Amino acid sequence: MSAALCIAAAAGIATALYLKHAAPRADLVTGTLIEPSRTLKDFSLVDYDRRIFNVANLRGHWTILFFGYTHCPEFCPATLATLAALRKRLGTDPGAASPQVIFVSVDAKRDTPEQLKGYVPRFDSSFIGLTALDQPQVEAVAKEFGVAVGIHDADQGDYLVDHSTALFVVDPAGNISAILTGPFTVEALLNDFKLIVAARA
């Protein structure tokens, strides 16, 4: 199983599930604006300190959320680094909204809250890492976002996990406003995030 397959096998699933609800928007470089925005059902995950995190925690601010795992060889660390650079760029613009970034692990077995706490904040101390206490629970949350998860050779210590490579932009009402599928560069994400916020203003 190649690393490329690990990170890309399910990349189009989330977009396909939502695309029928989306009006074409040529001005988004990296994805699709969802029209109308999609209301999320409530869910229950845990943060670094095993506190419950649900839809209520998404309200009141913009959020960029994606699914991955800490043993991911390429996509996850590269995307976290890109999102950290994006937040720095937005931080220099006094008129721009600054999103919270959430990394949801789809590998509940290895990615305990303690493991996430030692991994995610390395990219940006404000980033939030979430997981579930068991694999079925985290996969149920992933399914709500249209994300398929596939674990290969789970009995081995260094197994791979297939997961979507999409970023989900959640508005301050807790609704999915856009799905971004890449390619992800700081400039492209900066452009698209500002356009998404403006479209919801």
Kinemage of the C-alpha trace (Angstrom):
@kinemage 1
@onewidth
@group {chain A} dominant
@subgroup {mainchain}
@vectorlist {calphas} color= white
{ca met a 1} P 0.000 0.000 0.000
{ca ser a 2} L 1.673 3.253 -1.094
{ca ala a 3} L 1.586 6.468 0.911
{ca ala a 4} L -0.112 8.176 -2.008
{ca leu a 5} L -2.917 5.637 -1.923
{ca cys a 6} L -3.230 6.044 1.829
{ca ile a 7} L -3.883 9.747 1.597
{ca ala a 8} L -5.814 9.888 -1.644
{ca ala a 9} L -8.019 6.810 -1.895
{ca ala a 10} L -11.069 8.523 -0.416
{ca ala a 11} L -10.309 12.101 -1.460
{ca gly a 12} L -13.353 12.602 -3.685
{ca ile a 13} L -16.020 10.979 -1.539
{ca ala a 14} L -16.904 13.976 0.610
{ca thr a 15} L -17.147 16.315 -2.343
{ca ala a 16} L -19.315 13.881 -4.277
{ca leu a 17} L -21.783 13.633 -1.409
{ca tyr a 18} L -22.145 17.395 -1.132
{ca leu a 19} L -21.722 18.494 -4.751
{ca lys a 20} L -25.389 18.095 -5.627
{ca his a 21} L -26.111 20.813 -3.055
{ca ala a 22} L -23.483 23.184 -4.391
{ca ala a 23} L -23.761 25.905 -6.986
{ca pro a 24} L -20.699 26.033 -9.273
{ca arg a 25} L -18.279 28.731 -8.145
{ca ala a 26} L -15.400 29.274 -10.547
{ca asp a 27} L -13.832 31.841 -8.227
{ca leu a 28} L -12.813 29.217 -5.653
{ca val a 29} L -9.435 27.856 -6.657
{ca thr a 30} L -9.292 24.881 -4.298
{ca gly a 31} L -12.868 23.676 -3.920
{ca thr a 32} L -16.582 24.353 -3.913
{ca leu a 33} L -18.823 26.761 -2.045
{ca ile a 34} L -21.838 24.899 -0.654
{ca glu a 35} L -25.150 26.552 -1.511
{ca pro a 36} L -27.056 26.430 0.711
{ca ser a 37} L -24.659 25.699 3.547
{ca arg a 38} L -25.136 22.296 5.176
{ca thr a 39} L -26.267 22.021 8.785
{ca leu a 40} L -24.223 19.519 10.763
{ca lys a 41} L -25.841 16.997 13.044
{ca asp a 42} L -24.480 17.058 16.563
{ca phe a 43} L -21.539 14.800 17.320
{ca ser a 44} L -19.362 13.963 20.305
{ca leu a 45} L -15.572 13.812 20.232
{ca val a 46} L -12.915 14.483 22.874
{ca asp a 47} L -10.083 17.003 22.975
{ca tyr a 48} L -6.588 16.775 24.500
{ca asp a 49} L -7.991 16.838 28.023
{ca arg a 50} L -10.777 14.343 27.220
{ca arg a 51} L -13.394 17.098 27.366
{ca ile a 52} L -16.407 16.676 25.112
{ca phe a 53} L -16.269 18.628 21.861
{ca asn a 54} L -19.441 18.935 19.779
{ca val a 55} L -21.178 21.189 17.263
{ca ala a 56} L -21.677 23.879 19.906
{ca asn a 57} L -17.887 24.320 19.987
{ca leu a 58} L -17.925 25.205 16.300
{ca arg a 59} L -20.294 28.122 16.700
{ca gly a 60} L -19.210 31.733 17.008
{ca his a 61} L -16.157 31.562 14.747
{ca trp a 62} L -14.935 30.212 11.445
{ca thr a 63} L -13.368 26.759 11.431
{ca ile a 64} L -11.237 24.754 9.017
{ca leu a 65} L -11.517 21.064 9.852
{ca phe a 66} L -9.991 17.973 8.339
{ca phe a 67} L -9.601 14.280 9.071
{ca gly a 68} L -6.297 12.451 9.298
{ca tyr a 69} L -4.011 10.663 11.730
{ca thr a 70} L -0.673 11.325 13.392
{ca his a 71} L 1.138 8.464 11.618
{ca cys a 72} L 0.078 9.814 8.204
{ca pro a 73} L 3.279 9.913 6.140
{ca glu a 74} L 2.677 12.920 3.895
{ca phe a 75} L -0.646 14.697 3.580
{ca cys a 76} L -1.476 15.397 7.217
{ca pro a 77} L 1.796 17.032 8.314
{ca ala a 78} L 2.028 18.972 5.052
{ca thr a 79} L -1.529 20.256 5.419
{ca leu a 80} L -1.073 21.212 9.065
{ca ala a 81} L 2.048 23.158 8.124
{ca thr a 82} L 0.182 24.927 5.311
{ca leu a 83} L -2.706 25.825 7.617
{ca ala a 84} L -0.267 27.164 10.205
{ca ala a 85} L 1.219 29.422 7.526
{ca leu a 86} L -2.293 30.477 6.487
{ca arg a 87} L -3.159 31.543 10.037
{ca lys a 88} L 0.016 33.605 10.205
{ca arg a 89} L -0.891 35.362 6.967
{ca leu a 90} L -4.424 36.060 8.163
{ca gly a 91} L -3.033 37.318 11.449
{ca thr a 92} L -1.271 40.145 9.629
{ca asp a 93} L -4.541 41.308 8.050
{ca pro a 94} L -6.585 43.222 10.652
{ca gly a 95} L -9.748 42.932 8.564
{ca ala a 96} L -9.593 39.176 8.014
{ca ala a 97} L -11.320 36.470 10.026
{ca ser a 98} L -8.938 33.967 11.570
{ca pro a 99} L -10.308 30.419 11.643
{ca gln a 100} L -9.774 27.846 14.316
{ca val a 101} L -8.133 24.753 12.840
{ca ile a 102} L -9.301 21.302 13.920
{ca phe a 103} L -7.561 18.025 13.175
{ca val a 104} L -9.827 14.999 13.735
{ca ser a 105} L -7.995 11.711 14.026
{ca val a 106} L -9.534 8.733 12.259
{ca asp a 107} L -7.165 6.376 14.109
{ca ala a 108} L -8.687 6.061 17.579
{ca lys a 109} L -6.458 3.119 18.515
{ca arg a 110} L -3.142 4.960 18.261
{ca asp a 111} L -4.223 8.598 18.456
{ca thr a 112} L -5.128 9.009 22.092
{ca pro a 113} L -5.732 12.535 23.396
{ca glu a 114} L -2.193 12.454 24.782
{ca gln a 115} L -0.752 11.475 21.395
{ca leu a 116} L -2.636 14.302 19.687
{ca lys a 117} L -1.515 16.792 22.341
{ca gly a 118} L 2.105 15.958 21.545
{ca tyr a 119} L 1.596 16.207 17.788
{ca val a 120} L -0.928 18.826 16.657
{ca pro a 121} L 0.295 21.900 18.622
{ca arg a 122} L 3.758 21.508 17.111
{ca phe a 123} L 2.359 23.153 13.998
{ca asp a 124} L 0.438 25.919 15.793
{ca ser a 125} L -0.316 26.143 19.499
{ca ser a 126} L -3.905 27.197 18.747
{ca phe a 127} L -4.723 24.088 16.699
{ca ile a 128} L -7.208 21.634 18.200
{ca gly a 129} L -6.853 17.868 17.965
{ca leu a 130} L -9.891 15.660 18.427
{ca thr a 131} L -10.463 11.930 18.631
{ca ala a 132} L -12.974 9.422 19.954
{ca leu a 133} L -12.711 6.730 22.581
{ca asp a 134} L -13.291 4.008 19.985
{ca gln a 135} L -13.027 3.572 16.224
{ca pro a 136} L -16.755 3.178 15.428
{ca gln a 137} L -17.502 6.490 17.111
{ca val a 138} L -14.943 8.481 15.151
{ca glu a 139} L -16.006 6.804 11.913
{ca ala a 140} L -19.606 7.789 12.601
{ca val a 141} L -18.518 11.434 12.891
{ca ala a 142} L -16.450 11.128 9.713
{ca lys a 143} L -19.482 9.728 7.906
{ca glu a 144} L -21.490 12.813 8.885
{ca phe a 145} L -18.951 14.853 6.916
{ca gly a 146} L -19.045 12.386 4.014
{ca val a 147} L -15.611 10.990 4.847
{ca ala a 148} L -14.884 7.296 4.344
{ca val a 149} L -12.217 5.651 6.511
{ca gly a 150} L -10.343 2.449 5.694
{ca ile a 151} L -7.813 0.811 7.999
{ca his a 152} L -5.366 -1.689 6.498
{ca asp a 153} L -3.644 -4.433 8.494
{ca ala a 154} L -4.727 -3.031 11.859
{ca asp a 155} L -3.070 -5.947 13.634
{ca gln a 156} L 0.307 -4.609 12.545
{ca gly a 157} L 2.011 -1.844 14.477
{ca asp a 158} L 2.625 0.520 11.574
{ca tyr a 159} L -0.600 0.320 9.579
{ca leu a 160} L -1.991 2.844 7.106
{ca val a 161} L -5.388 4.528 7.138
{ca asp a 162} L -7.252 5.704 4.044
{ca his a 163} L -9.057 8.999 4.607
{ca ser a 164} L -10.362 11.995 2.729
{ca thr a 165} L -7.944 14.801 1.946
{ca ala a 166} L -10.677 17.450 1.914
{ca leu a 167} L -10.790 20.507 4.149
{ca phe a 168} L -14.195 21.510 5.505
{ca val a 169} L -14.871 25.190 6.089
{ca val a 170} L -17.485 25.620 8.817
{ca asp a 171} L -19.165 28.988 9.313
{ca pro a 172} L -19.905 30.627 12.682
{ca ala a 173} L -23.393 29.099 12.700
{ca gly a 174} L -21.876 25.606 12.660
{ca asn a 175} L -22.736 24.872 9.008
{ca ile a 176} L -20.454 23.534 6.283
{ca ser a 177} L -19.918 26.445 3.901
{ca ala a 178} L -17.299 24.984 1.596
{ca ile a 179} L -15.353 21.842 0.815
{ca leu a 180} L -11.802 22.379 -0.368
{ca thr a 181} L -10.075 19.565 -2.231
{ca gly a 182} L -6.766 21.167 -3.227
{ca pro a 183} L -4.128 21.481 -4.304
{ca phe a 184} L -3.424 23.417 -1.118
{ca thr a 185} L -1.035 26.327 -1.099
{ca val a 186} L -1.062 29.228 1.315
{ca glu a 187} L -1.912 31.725 -1.425
{ca ala a 188} L -4.787 29.636 -2.819
{ca leu a 189} L -6.273 28.970 0.621
{ca leu a 190} L -5.911 32.616 1.595
{ca asn a 191} L -7.811 33.685 -1.519
{ca asp a 192} L -10.527 31.086 -1.113
{ca phe a 193} L -11.060 31.547 2.614
{ca lys a 194} L -11.574 35.302 2.156
{ca leu a 195} L -14.049 34.661 -0.662
{ca ile a 196} L -15.995 32.162 1.462
{ca val a 197} L -16.231 34.576 4.373
{ca ala a 198} L -17.323 37.380 2.040
{ca ala a 199} L -19.996 35.151 0.485
{ca arg a 200} L -21.494 34.517 3.930
{ca ala a 201} L -21.292 38.136 5.088
